[in-house]
Amino acid sequence: MTARYELIDAEKANHAVRDMCLWLGMSRSGYYEWRIRPATAERRKLTAMGIRQSVGRTGVCWDNALAESFFSIHKNERLNRFTFASRAKARRQFVRYIEGFYDHRRLRSGLGYRNPLLDQRLR
């Protein structure tokens, strides 16, 4: 339940609290009660350090979807096709994949199925 309230709190600039509570099946009064709760010691410490805590929890994917997509692509295109003799070799292969292929040559659907270098030249 807390994860839903945190999502509402994080997205209240983009959507009305009333609508988000309706969409998520939460009560508005419950949200406002949660909002004025006393902060935990951990949250106070993070706030004092200028850190905003992630809304991500088990089953809540809104704030890490990009990272999840990247690692899914990497696993399917690279890791599942090789067996590595050591962690160091796996790490080198991972870096080689990112710097040599993923960042420069891989076609991206968000760029009209062009690679990032071509897209930058066309701008």
N, CA, C and O atoms as a MOPAC input file, in Angstrom:
PM7 MOZYME 1SCF
protein

 N      0.82100 1    -1.19100 1     0.00000 1
 C      0.00000 1     0.00000 1     0.00000 1
 C      0.86700 1     1.25800 1     0.00000 1
 O      0.55100 1     2.23900 1    -0.67200 1
 N      1.95900 1     1.22000 1     0.75600 1
 C      2.85100 1     2.36700 1     0.83600 1
 C      3.43000 1     2.70300 1    -0.53300 1
 O      3.58800 1     3.87600 1    -0.87000 1
 N      3.74900 1     1.67400 1    -1.32600 1
 C      4.31700 1     1.91100 1    -2.65500 1
 C      3.33400 1     2.68500 1    -3.52800 1
 O      3.74200 1     3.55100 1    -4.30100 1
 N      2.06700 1     2.38500 1    -3.41400 1
 C      1.06100 1     3.11000 1    -4.20800 1
 C      0.97400 1     4.56500 1    -3.77300 1
 O      0.88000 1     5.46600 1    -4.60800 1
 N      1.00400 1     4.79300 1    -2.46200 1
 C      0.97500 1     6.17300 1    -1.97900 1
 C      2.22600 1     6.93100 1    -2.42300 1
 O      2.14700 1     8.11100 1    -2.76400 1
 N      3.37400 1     6.26000 1    -2.41900 1
 C      4.60600 1     6.90200 1    -2.86500 1
 C      4.53300 1     7.23000 1    -4.35300 1
 O      5.02300 1     8.27300 1    -4.78500 1
 N      3.92300 1     6.34300 1    -5.13600 1
 C      3.73800 1     6.61900 1    -6.56100 1
 C      2.85100 1     7.84600 1    -6.75300 1
 O      3.16900 1     8.72400 1    -7.55500 1
 N      1.75200 1     7.90900 1    -6.02800 1
 C      0.85300 1     9.06600 1    -6.11900 1
 C      1.60600 1    10.33200 1    -5.75300 1
 O      1.47600 1    11.35100 1    -6.43100 1
 N      2.39100 1    10.27500 1    -4.69100 1
 C      3.15400 1    11.43700 1    -4.24600 1
 C      4.16600 1    11.87200 1    -5.30800 1
 O      4.35400 1    13.06700 1    -5.53600 1
 N      4.81400 1    10.90600 1    -5.95400 1
 C      5.81900 1    11.22000 1    -6.97100 1
 C      5.19600 1    11.77700 1    -8.24400 1
 O      5.82700 1    12.57400 1    -8.93800 1
 N      3.97600 1    11.37500 1    -8.56200 1
 C      3.34300 1    11.77000 1    -9.82500 1
 C      2.27900 1    12.85300 1    -9.67900 1
 O      1.58300 1    13.16400 1   -10.64600 1
 N      2.14100 1    13.43200 1    -8.49000 1
 C      1.04900 1    14.39600 1    -8.27500 1
 C      1.19900 1    15.66400 1    -9.11600 1
 O      0.21900 1    16.37900 1    -9.32400 1
 N      2.40300 1    15.95300 1    -9.60000 1
 C      2.57700 1    17.11300 1   -10.48100 1
 C      2.03700 1    16.82600 1   -11.88000 1
 O      1.70600 1    17.75400 1   -12.61700 1
 N      1.94400 1    15.55100 1   -12.24800 1
 C      1.50200 1    15.16800 1   -13.59300 1
 C      0.02400 1    14.78300 1   -13.66100 1
 O     -0.59700 1    14.90400 1   -14.71700 1
 N     -0.53500 1    14.32700 1   -12.55900 1
 C     -1.92500 1    13.85500 1   -12.53100 1
 C     -2.59100 1    14.30600 1   -11.24100 1
 O     -1.92300 1    14.50700 1   -10.22700 1
 N     -3.87700 1    14.46100 1   -11.28200 1
 C     -4.62900 1    14.83900 1   -10.08700 1
 C     -4.61200 1    13.68200 1    -9.08300 1
 O     -4.76200 1    12.52000 1    -9.46000 1
 N     -4.43100 1    14.01000 1    -7.82000 1
 C     -4.40500 1    12.99700 1    -6.76700 1
 C     -5.70800 1    12.20800 1    -6.78600 1
 O     -5.70300 1    10.98800 1    -6.61900 1
 N     -6.81900 1    12.90000 1    -6.98700 1
 C     -8.13600 1    12.25300 1    -7.03400 1
 C     -8.15500 1    11.15600 1    -8.09300 1
 O     -8.62600 1    10.04800 1    -7.83500 1
 N     -7.63600 1    11.46800 1    -9.30100 1
 C     -7.63900 1    10.49000 1   -10.39400 1
 C     -6.72800 1     9.31000 1   -10.09500 1
 O     -7.10500 1     8.16000 1   -10.31800 1
 N     -5.53100 1     9.58900 1    -9.59000 1
 C     -4.59300 1     8.49800 1    -9.30900 1
 C     -5.13000 1     7.57000 1    -8.22500 1
 O     -4.96500 1     6.35300 1    -8.31400 1
 N     -5.76900 1     8.13500 1    -7.20400 1
 C     -6.36000 1     7.29600 1    -6.15700 1
 C     -7.44100 1     6.40200 1    -6.74800 1
 O     -7.56300 1     5.23500 1    -6.37800 1
 N     -8.21700 1     6.95000 1    -7.65700 1
 C     -9.25500 1     6.17200 1    -8.32200 1
 C     -8.63900 1     5.05500 1    -9.16000 1
 O     -9.07800 1     3.90700 1    -9.08400 1
 N     -7.63000 1     5.38600 1    -9.95200 1
 C     -6.97800 1     4.40000 1   -10.82000 1
 C     -6.33300 1     3.27500 1   -10.03000 1
 O     -6.37000 1     2.11700 1   -10.44700 1
 N     -5.74000 1     3.61200 1    -8.89000 1
 C     -5.01900 1     2.61400 1    -8.09300 1
 C     -5.88500 1     1.95400 1    -7.02600 1
 O     -5.41600 1     1.08500 1    -6.29000 1
 N     -7.15600 1     2.36900 1    -6.94400 1
 C     -8.05900 1     1.78600 1    -5.95700 1
 C     -7.71000 1     2.17100 1    -4.52900 1
 O     -7.86100 1     1.36500 1    -3.61000 1
 N     -7.24500 1     3.39700 1    -4.33900 1
 C     -6.84700 1     3.88600 1    -3.02000 1
 C     -7.80600 1     4.99600 1    -2.60200 1
 O     -8.41400 1     5.65100 1    -3.44900 1
 N     -7.93700 1     5.20300 1    -1.30000 1
 C     -8.79000 1     6.29700 1    -0.83900 1
 C     -7.96400 1     7.57000 1    -0.73600 1
 O     -6.80000 1     7.53700 1    -0.33800 1
 N     -8.57800 1     8.69100 1    -1.09700 1
 C     -7.87600 1     9.97200 1    -0.97800 1
 C     -7.55800 1    10.28200 1     0.47500 1
 O     -6.48000 1    10.79000 1     0.78400 1
 N     -8.48500 1     9.98100 1     1.35900 1
 C     -8.23000 1    10.26500 1     2.77500 1
 C     -7.04400 1     9.44100 1     3.27500 1
 O     -6.24800 1     9.92000 1     4.08300 1
 N     -6.92700 1     8.20200 1     2.79600 1
 C     -5.78700 1     7.37000 1     3.16900 1
 C     -4.47900 1     7.96800 1     2.66400 1
 O     -3.46500 1     7.94000 1     3.36200 1
 N     -4.50600 1     8.51300 1     1.43800 1
 C     -3.30600 1     9.14200 1     0.88700 1
 C     -2.89500 1    10.34300 1     1.74100 1
 O     -1.72900 1    10.47800 1     2.11200 1
 N     -3.85800 1    11.21300 1     2.04900 1
 C     -3.52000 1    12.41500 1     2.81200 1
 C     -3.08600 1    12.06800 1     4.24300 1
 O     -2.24200 1    12.75600 1     4.81700 1
 N     -3.65500 1    11.01700 1     4.81300 1
 C     -3.22200 1    10.55700 1     6.13800 1
 C     -1.79100 1    10.03300 1     6.06400 1
 O     -0.97300 1    10.31700 1     6.93900 1
 N     -1.48900 1     9.25600 1     5.00100 1
 C     -0.13000 1     8.73400 1     4.80600 1
 C      0.87100 1     9.87900 1     4.63100 1
 O      1.99500 1     9.81500 1     5.12800 1
 N      0.44800 1    10.91800 1     3.92300 1
 C      1.33500 1    12.03200 1     3.60700 1
 C      1.78200 1    12.80800 1     4.84700 1
 O      2.90100 1    13.32100 1     4.88100 1
 N      0.93900 1    12.89900 1     5.84700 1
 C      1.30000 1    13.67900 1     7.03300 1
 C      1.89800 1    12.80100 1     8.13900 1
 O      2.11200 1    13.26900 1     9.25700 1
 N      2.16700 1    11.52700 1     7.82200 1
 C      2.74800 1    10.62500 1     8.81000 1
 C      4.12700 1    11.12400 1     9.21900 1
 O      4.78500 1    11.82300 1     8.44900 1
 N      4.56400 1    10.77900 1    10.40300 1
 C      5.91900 1    11.17600 1    10.80300 1
 C      6.95400 1    10.42800 1     9.96200 1
 O      6.79300 1     9.24000 1     9.68500 1
 N      7.99500 1    11.11400 1     9.56500 1
 C      9.03800 1    10.50300 1     8.74900 1
 C      9.84500 1     9.51000 1     9.57200 1
 O     10.08000 1     9.72100 1    10.76100 1
 N     10.26400 1     8.43400 1     8.93300 1
 C     11.10900 1     7.46500 1     9.61400 1
 C     12.51500 1     8.05100 1     9.74600 1
 O     12.86600 1     9.00700 1     9.05500 1
 N     13.29200 1     7.48100 1    10.61700 1
 C     14.67000 1     7.95300 1    10.81500 1
 C     15.45900 1     7.83800 1     9.51100 1
 O     16.26200 1     8.71200 1     9.18300 1
 N     15.22200 1     6.75300 1     8.77200 1
 C     15.92800 1     6.56200 1     7.50200 1
 C     15.56400 1     7.66500 1     6.50500 1
 O     16.43900 1     8.23700 1     5.85600 1
 N     14.26800 1     7.95600 1     6.38900 1
 C     13.83000 1     8.99300 1     5.45200 1
 C     14.36600 1    10.36300 1     5.86400 1
 O     14.76200 1    11.15000 1     5.00400 1
 N     14.38500 1    10.65800 1     7.15100 1
 C     14.93400 1    11.94600 1     7.61300 1
 C     16.40200 1    12.06600 1     7.23300 1
 O     16.86000 1    13.12700 1     6.80700 1
 N     17.13600 1    10.97000 1     7.39000 1
 C     18.56000 1    10.97500 1     7.06100 1
 C     18.75700 1    11.21100 1     5.55600 1
 O     19.60800 1    12.00700 1     5.16100 1
 N     17.98000 1    10.53000 1     4.72900 1
 C     18.08200 1    10.71200 1     3.28100 1
 C     17.72900 1    12.14000 1     2.87600 1
 O     18.41100 1    12.74300 1     2.04800 1
 N     16.67000 1    12.67300 1     3.45800 1
 C     16.24500 1    14.03700 1     3.15700 1
 C     17.33200 1    15.03300 1     3.55000 1
 O     17.60600 1    15.97400 1     2.80500 1
 N     17.94500 1    14.84000 1     4.69700 1
 C     19.02000 1    15.73600 1     5.15000 1
 C     20.20200 1    15.69700 1     4.19600 1
 O     20.90800 1    16.69400 1     4.04300 1
 N     20.42800 1    14.54500 1     3.54500 1
 C     21.53900 1    14.41200 1     2.60400 1
 C     21.14400 1    14.85400 1     1.19400 1
 O     21.97000 1    14.82100 1     0.28200 1
 N     19.87900 1    15.26800 1     1.00900 1
 C     19.41700 1    15.72300 1    -0.30500 1
 C     19.10300 1    14.59000 1    -1.26400 1
 O     19.14600 1    14.77500 1    -2.48000 1
 N     18.78300 1    13.40900 1    -0.72300 1
 C     18.48900 1    12.23400 1    -1.54400 1
 C     16.99300 1    11.96400 1    -1.50800 1
 O     16.38800 1    11.93400 1    -0.43700 1
 N     16.39700 1    11.76600 1    -2.68200 1
 C     14.98900 1    11.40200 1    -2.76300 1
 C     14.89200 1     9.89000 1    -2.91300 1
 O     15.45200 1     9.31800 1    -3.84800 1
 N     14.19400 1     9.25500 1    -2.00900 1
 C     14.08600 1     7.80500 1    -2.01900 1
 C     13.28700 1     7.34200 1    -3.22500 1
 O     12.31000 1     7.97700 1    -3.62100 1
 N     13.71300 1     6.23200 1    -3.79800 1
 C     13.04000 1     5.65000 1    -4.94800 1
 C     11.64500 1     5.17400 1    -4.56200 1
 O     11.40700 1     4.79900 1    -3.41400 1
 N     10.72100 1     5.18800 1    -5.52800 1
 C      9.39200 1     4.64900 1    -5.26000 1
 C      9.35000 1     3.15800 1    -5.55600 1
 O      8.33500 1     2.50500 1    -5.31000 1
 N     10.44300 1     2.61300 1    -6.08000 1
 C     10.46800 1     1.21400 1    -6.46700 1
 C     10.39000 1     0.26500 1    -5.28900 1
 O     11.12500 1     0.41200 1    -4.31300 1
 N      9.52100 1    -0.68200 1    -5.37900 1
 C      9.38100 1    -1.75800 1    -4.41000 1
 C      9.10900 1    -3.03200 1    -5.21100 1
 O      8.96200 1    -2.97100 1    -6.43200 1
 N      9.04300 1    -4.14300 1    -4.56500 1
 C      8.71200 1    -5.38100 1    -5.24000 1
 C      7.36100 1    -5.23500 1    -5.93200 1
 O      6.36100 1    -4.89200 1    -5.30100 1
 N      7.34600 1    -5.49500 1    -7.21700 1
 C      6.10900 1    -5.38600 1    -7.98000 1
 C      5.80900 1    -3.98900 1    -8.49800 1
 O      4.80200 1    -3.80100 1    -9.18100 1
 N      6.64200 1    -3.00700 1    -8.19900 1
 C      6.44400 1    -1.64300 1    -8.68200 1
 C      7.58800 1    -1.33100 1    -9.63900 1
 O      8.73900 1    -1.22300 1    -9.21600 1
 N      7.28400 1    -1.18600 1   -10.90900 1
 C      8.35800 1    -1.08200 1   -11.89700 1
 C      8.47700 1     0.30400 1   -12.52900 1
 O      9.28800 1     0.47700 1   -13.43900 1
 N      7.70500 1     1.29500 1   -12.08600 1
 C      7.65200 1     2.56500 1   -12.80100 1
 C      8.96800 1     3.32300 1   -12.83000 1
 O      9.22900 1     4.02400 1   -13.80800 1
 N      9.80700 1     3.21900 1   -11.81400 1
 C     11.00300 1     4.04600 1   -11.80700 1
 C     12.24300 1     3.34700 1   -12.33700 1
 O     13.28800 1     3.98700 1   -12.45500 1
 N     12.17500 1     2.06300 1   -12.66000 1
 C     13.36400 1     1.40600 1   -13.18200 1
 C     13.09000 1     0.64300 1   -14.46900 1
 O     13.81200 1    -0.30000 1   -14.79400 1
 N     12.06200 1     1.03700 1   -15.20100 1
 C     11.70400 1     0.34200 1   -16.43200 1
 C     12.81300 1     0.42200 1   -17.47300 1
 O     13.05500 1    -0.55000 1   -18.18800 1
 N     13.48700 1     1.55700 1   -17.57100 1
 C     14.56000 1     1.70600 1   -18.55500 1
 C     15.71100 1     0.74700 1   -18.25500 1
 O     16.21400 1     0.08100 1   -19.16000 1
 N     16.12200 1     0.67400 1   -17.01700 1
 C     17.20600 1    -0.24000 1   -16.64100 1
 C     16.79000 1    -1.68900 1   -16.85800 1
 O     17.58200 1    -2.49800 1   -17.34100 1
 N     15.55500 1    -2.01900 1   -16.50400 1
 C     15.07500 1    -3.38600 1   -16.70400 1
 C     15.07700 1    -3.73700 1   -18.18200 1
 O     15.43900 1    -4.85500 1   -18.55000 1
 N     14.68300 1    -2.81100 1   -19.02600 1
 C     14.67700 1    -3.04200 1   -20.46800 1
 C     16.09300 1    -3.28900 1   -20.97400 1
 O     16.32800 1    -4.22000 1   -21.74400 1
 N     17.03500 1    -2.45700 1   -20.54000 1
 C     18.42000 1    -2.62100 1   -20.97000 1
 C     18.95500 1    -3.99200 1   -20.59100 1
 O     19.52900 1    -4.68300 1   -21.43300 1
 N     18.77600 1    -4.39700 1   -19.33900 1
 C     19.32800 1    -5.66900 1   -18.89600 1
 C     18.62200 1    -6.84800 1   -19.55900 1
 O     19.24000 1    -7.88800 1   -19.78700 1
 N     17.35300 1    -6.70000 1   -19.86800 1
 C     16.64100 1    -7.75300 1   -20.58600 1
 C     17.22200 1    -7.92600 1   -21.98700 1
 O     17.45700 1    -9.04900 1   -22.43400 1
 N     17.45200 1    -6.81300 1   -22.67200 1
 C     18.04700 1    -6.85800 1   -24.01300 1
 C     19.43700 1    -7.48200 1   -23.93300 1
 O     19.78800 1    -8.33700 1   -24.74600 1
 N     20.22200 1    -7.05100 1   -22.95500 1
 C     21.58500 1    -7.56200 1   -22.81500 1
 C     21.58600 1    -9.07000 1   -22.56900 1
 O     22.38300 1    -9.79700 1   -23.16200 1
 N     20.70400 1    -9.53400 1   -21.70700 1
 C     20.64100 1   -10.96500 1   -21.43400 1
 C     20.26200 1   -11.74500 1   -22.68500 1
 O     20.85100 1   -12.78700 1   -22.97300 1
 N     19.27900 1   -11.24400 1   -23.43000 1
 C     18.82000 1   -11.97300 1   -24.61300 1
 C     19.81000 1   -11.91500 1   -25.76600 1
 O     19.98700 1   -12.90400 1   -26.47900 1
 N     20.45900 1   -10.76700 1   -25.96000 1
 C     21.36500 1   -10.62700 1   -27.09500 1
 C     22.76400 1   -11.15200 1   -26.81500 1
 O     23.47800 1   -11.51500 1   -27.75100 1
 N     23.16900 1   -11.20300 1   -25.57200 1
 C     24.56400 1   -11.49600 1   -25.28600 1
 C     24.78000 1   -12.60300 1   -24.26200 1
 O     25.36600 1   -13.63700 1   -24.58300 1
 N     24.32300 1   -12.40200 1   -23.05600 1
 C     24.67300 1   -13.31400 1   -21.96700 1
 C     24.17300 1   -14.73700 1   -22.17300 1
 O     24.88000 1   -15.69000 1   -21.84400 1
 N     22.97500 1   -14.89700 1   -22.70900 1
 C     22.42700 1   -16.24100 1   -22.87200 1
 C     23.09900 1   -17.01600 1   -23.99900 1
 O     22.83300 1   -18.20600 1   -24.16900 1
 N     23.96500 1   -16.36200 1   -24.77400 1
 C     24.62800 1   -17.03000 1   -25.89400 1
 C     26.05000 1   -17.47500 1   -25.57100 1
 O     26.68600 1   -18.13200 1   -26.39500 1
 N     26.56300 1   -17.13200 1   -24.39300 1
 C     27.95000 1   -17.42000 1   -24.05700 1
 C     28.06100 1   -18.09600 1   -22.69600 1
 O     27.18400 1   -17.95700 1   -21.84200 1
 N     29.15000 1   -18.82600 1   -22.51100 1
 C     29.53800 1   -19.33800 1   -21.21100 1
 C     30.89600 1   -18.73200 1   -20.91600 1
 O     31.82000 1   -18.85500 1   -21.72000 1
 N     31.02400 1   -18.08300 1   -19.77900 1
 C     32.25200 1   -17.38000 1   -19.43700 1
 C     33.08600 1   -18.19500 1   -18.46700 1
 O     32.55900 1   -18.84200 1   -17.56200 1
 N     34.39500 1   -18.15600 1   -18.66800 1
 C     35.31100 1   -18.90300 1   -17.81800 1
 C     35.50500 1   -18.23400 1   -16.46100 1
 O     35.80300 1   -18.90500 1   -15.47300 1
 N     35.33800 1   -16.91900 1   -16.41000 1
 C     35.52600 1   -16.20600 1   -15.14500 1
 C     34.67100 1   -14.94800 1   -15.12900 1
 O     34.14500 1   -14.52700 1   -16.15900 1
 N     34.53900 1   -14.35400 1   -13.94900 1
 C     33.79900 1   -13.09100 1   -13.81400 1
 C     34.48100 1   -11.97800 1   -14.59400 1
 O     33.81900 1   -11.13700 1   -15.20300 1
 N     35.81400 1   -11.97800 1   -14.57100 1
 C     36.57200 1   -10.93500 1   -15.26500 1
 C     36.29300 1   -10.98100 1   -16.76700 1
 O     36.12300 1    -9.93900 1   -17.40000 1
 N     36.24700 1   -12.17800 1   -17.33300 1
 C     35.94900 1   -12.29100 1   -18.76900 1
 C     34.51500 1   -11.85900 1   -19.06100 1
 O     34.25400 1   -11.21700 1   -20.07900 1
 N     33.59900 1   -12.20200 1   -18.18700 1
 C     32.20700 1   -11.77600 1   -18.35900 1
 C     32.11100 1   -10.25200 1   -18.28600 1
 O     31.40100 1    -9.63100 1   -19.07700 1
 N     32.82700 1    -9.65500 1   -17.33500 1
 C     32.82000 1    -8.20000 1   -17.18600 1
 C     33.38400 1    -7.52200 1   -18.43500 1
 O     32.81700 1    -6.54300 1   -18.91900 1
 N     34.51800 1    -8.04800 1   -18.96700 1
 C     35.10200 1    -7.47900 1   -20.19000 1
 C     34.14200 1    -7.58800 1   -21.37000 1
 O     34.00600 1    -6.65500 1   -22.16200 1
 N     33.48200 1    -8.73300 1   -21.47800 1
 C     32.52500 1    -8.93300 1   -22.57400 1
 C     31.34900 1    -7.95800 1   -22.44000 1
 O     30.86100 1    -7.42600 1   -23.43700 1
 N     30.90500 1    -7.73100 1   -21.21700 1
 C     29.80200 1    -6.80100 1   -20.96600 1
 C     30.19100 1    -5.37800 1   -21.37800 1
 O     29.41900 1    -4.69500 1   -22.05200 1
 N     31.37400 1    -4.93400 1   -20.97900 1
 C     31.85100 1    -3.59900 1   -21.33900 1
 C     32.01800 1    -3.49100 1   -22.84700 1
 O     31.62500 1    -2.48900 1   -23.44300 1
 N     32.60100 1    -4.51700 1   -23.47300 1
 C     32.78700 1    -4.52800 1   -24.92300 1
 C     31.42700 1    -4.41700 1   -25.64000 1
 O     31.29700 1    -3.70800 1   -26.63800 1
 N     30.43500 1    -5.12000 1   -25.12000 1
 C     29.09500 1    -5.07100 1   -25.70900 1
 C     28.50700 1    -3.66800 1   -25.62400 1
 O     27.97700 1    -3.15300 1   -26.60900 1
 N     28.59900 1    -3.05200 1   -24.45300 1
 C     28.01000 1    -1.72500 1   -24.26900 1
 C     28.73600 1    -0.68000 1   -25.11000 1
 O     28.10200 1     0.07800 1   -25.84500 1
 N     30.05600 1    -0.63800 1   -25.00500 1
 C     30.82200 1     0.40400 1   -25.69300 1
 C     30.94500 1     0.16300 1   -27.18500 1
 O     31.00500 1     1.11900 1   -27.95700 1
 N     30.98400 1    -1.08300 1   -27.60400 1
 C     31.19800 1    -1.36400 1   -29.02000 1
 C     29.93500 1    -1.53500 1   -29.83100 1
 O     29.91300 1    -1.20800 1   -31.01700 1
 N     28.89300 1    -2.03800 1   -29.22100 1
 C     27.69200 1    -2.32800 1   -29.99700 1
 C     26.47400 1    -1.55900 1   -29.50600 1
 O     25.84500 1    -0.83700 1   -30.28000 1
 N     26.13400 1    -1.70500 1   -28.23100 1
 C     24.88400 1    -1.13800 1   -27.72000 1
 C     24.83400 1     0.37400 1   -27.86500 1
 O     23.81800 1     0.91700 1   -28.30000 1
 N     25.91300 1     1.06200 1   -27.50800 1
 C     25.92200 1     2.52500 1   -27.56800 1
 C     26.06600 1     3.07400 1   -28.97800 1
 O     25.64500 1     4.20200 1   -29.23500 1
 N     26.64900 1     2.31300 1   -29.90200 1
 C     26.99400 1     2.88100 1   -31.19600 1
 C     26.27200 1     2.28200 1   -32.39200 1
 O     25.88800 1     3.01600 1   -33.30300 1
 N     26.07500 1     0.96700 1   -32.41400 1
 C     25.55400 1     0.35500 1   -33.63800 1
 C     24.15800 1    -0.23400 1   -33.52600 1
 O     23.48500 1    -0.40200 1   -34.54300 1
 N     23.70600 1    -0.55100 1   -32.32300 1
 C     22.41400 1    -1.21600 1   -32.16200 1
 C     21.27800 1    -0.30000 1   -32.60700 1
 O     21.23600 1     0.87100 1   -32.23100 1
 N     20.36100 1    -0.83400 1   -33.40600 1
 C     19.21200 1    -0.06000 1   -33.87600 1
 C     18.22900 1     0.12400 1   -32.73100 1
 O     17.97200 1    -0.80700 1   -31.96800 1
 N     17.68400 1     1.32600 1   -32.61400 1
 C     16.75400 1     1.64800 1   -31.52100 1
 C     15.38400 1     1.96500 1   -32.09300 1
 O     15.25700 1     2.78100 1   -33.00700 1
 N     14.36800 1     1.32400 1   -31.55900 1
 C     13.00400 1     1.58200 1   -32.02900 1
 C     12.59200 1     3.02100 1   -31.73700 1
 O     11.85200 1     3.62100 1   -32.51600 1
 N     13.06600 1     3.58200 1   -30.61900 1
 C     12.73200 1     4.96400 1   -30.26900 1
 C     13.34100 1     5.99500 1   -31.20200 1
 O     12.93600 1     7.15800 1   -31.19700 1
 N     14.31500 1     5.57600 1   -32.00600 1
 C     14.97500 1     6.47900 1   -32.95300 1
 C     14.58900 1     6.14300 1   -34.38800 1
 O     15.29800 1     6.50600 1   -35.32600 1
 N     13.47500 1     5.45500 1   -34.55600 1
 C     13.03700 1     5.09400 1   -35.90600 1
 C     13.90600 1     3.99200 1   -36.50200 1
 O     14.15100 1     3.98300 1   -37.70900 1
 N     14.36500 1     3.08200 1   -35.68900 1
 C     15.22700 1     1.97100 1   -36.08700 1
 C     16.50500 1     2.44300 1   -36.76500 1
 O     16.95200 1     1.88600 1   -37.76800 1
 N     17.07500 1     3.49300 1   -36.17800 1
 C     18.39500 1     3.98100 1   -36.58100 1
 C     19.33000 1     3.78500 1   -35.39600 1
 O     18.88900 1     3.66000 1   -34.25400 1
 N     20.62100 1     3.76200 1   -35.68400 1
 C     21.55300 1     3.67400 1   -34.56300 1
 C     21.79300 1     5.07700 1   -34.01100 1
 O     21.55700 1     6.05700 1   -34.71700 1
 N     22.25300 1     5.19400 1   -32.77800 1
 C     22.41700 1     6.51200 1   -32.14000 1
 C     23.37200 1     7.44500 1   -32.88400 1
 O     23.14100 1     8.65300 1   -32.92700 1
 N     24.44700 1     6.90000 1   -33.47500 1
 C     25.38900 1     7.76500 1   -34.19400 1
 C     24.75500 1     8.37300 1   -35.43000 1
 O     24.95100 1     9.55600 1   -35.70800 1
 N     23.99600 1     7.57900 1   -36.17500 1
 C     23.31200 1     8.09000 1   -37.35600 1
 C     22.26800 1     9.12300 1   -36.95000 1
 O     22.11800 1    10.15000 1   -37.61100 1
 N     21.55300 1     8.85600 1   -35.87400 1
 C     20.54000 1     9.79400 1   -35.40000 1
 C     21.16000 1    11.13900 1   -35.02200 1
 O     20.57300 1    12.18200 1   -35.30700 1
 N     22.32800 1    11.13500 1   -34.39000 1
 C     22.99800 1    12.38500 1   -34.02400 1
 C     23.44000 1    13.14700 1   -35.26600 1
 O     23.37900 1    14.37600 1   -35.28500 1
 N     23.88300 1    12.44000 1   -36.30200 1
 C     24.31500 1    13.10600 1   -37.53300 1
 C     23.13400 1    13.74100 1   -38.26300 1
 O     23.28400 1    14.76900 1   -38.92300 1
 N     21.94500 1    13.11600 1   -38.14000 1
 C     20.76700 1    13.63500 1   -38.82900 1
 C     20.15000 1    14.84000 1   -38.15300 1
 O     19.33500 1    15.54000 1   -38.75500 1
 N     20.52400 1    15.09000 1   -36.92200 1
 C     19.93900 1    16.21200 1   -36.17800 1
 C     20.50500 1    17.52300 1   -36.61000 1
 O     20.11900 1    18.56600 1   -36.08200 1

